[in-house]
């Protein structure tokens, strides 16, 4: 069984006087038996910078954090019940050992709360690997993320961070000014571990912007288009496009161009659809809208990131920061002129 080492000393940090930073990202290492990683260490988030060391003994007062630039902030980290624990794993070394070989032994469950954040969207990387027994598994839930509870652990160190083994990742959107992110660690097998976390503030930029107007289909459908995020060169935030309200059981595609036609031009003389993207355009794969024939419950979608990665010769590649793509949907509507309809469009702007 794991031997629980208790460290009752409170971690001493500098007095915090700085206001919440405009762009906050944090690297946090728990327990200090094997020191903390150096500023050059980016870990799984590929985010080098200053690492704040925090105490893993639960029920302490909230501990202030330094951002990746090493600047003091008013952001704090607080953990519920747990104990400091360390074990020198023979396979880890250097910065990897500094992050993974000392930790908070949760012995059941613990909750980490990062409070006082600036407004925005954040990617969270949570490390939950047991250096003393690699068969141990910890459940990790980034509250408000899309992935729910994810298991972490169960395998030996391979020489590199592996999702689901040394860490899990999730994203929390629309954190308000002064808001918080909560990460729940729960023991699944053996003893649970919480080695540290990385909080990555996603780039600010214009929101994906719909424009133009959908045509009205034979059954009165007027689809709406949306995107989860603007695309990012670093894939910092997923970009997935969804066109809802399409006629059910119709074939359709997503297509895009590099030049918008904001006012739109008539698709055909007697129809209501508008072409909102100028030539040249790029078609993506044909798909079925699903839903129910005759109803407006169909959907056309595209994982933008996956499509661009798997089609490096597609229009627009290679993308650059500030580049825009203008995306629209097309689907079958046999009674309509040209037997088709066009949806409204959306502008995507590439971020770092």
Buried (B, 14 or more C-beta within 10 A) or exposed (E): EBEEBEBEEEBEBEEBEEEBBEEBBBBBBBBBBBEBBEBEBBBBBEBBBBBBBBBBBBEBEBBBBBBBEEEBBBBBBBBBBBBBBBBEBEEBEEBBBBBBBBBBBBBEBBBBBBBBBBBBBBBBBBBBBBBBBBEBBBBBBBBBBEEEBBBBBBBEBEEEBBEBBBBBBBBBBEBEEEBBBBBBBBBBBBBBBBBBBBBBBBBEBEEBBBBBBBBBBEEEBBBBBEBBBBBBBEEBBBBBBBBBBBBBBBEBBBBBBBEBBEEBEEBBEEBBBBBBBEEEBBEBEEBBBBBEEEBBBBBBBBBBBEBBEEBEEBBBEEBEEEBBBBBBBBBBBEEBBBEBBBBBBBBBBBBE
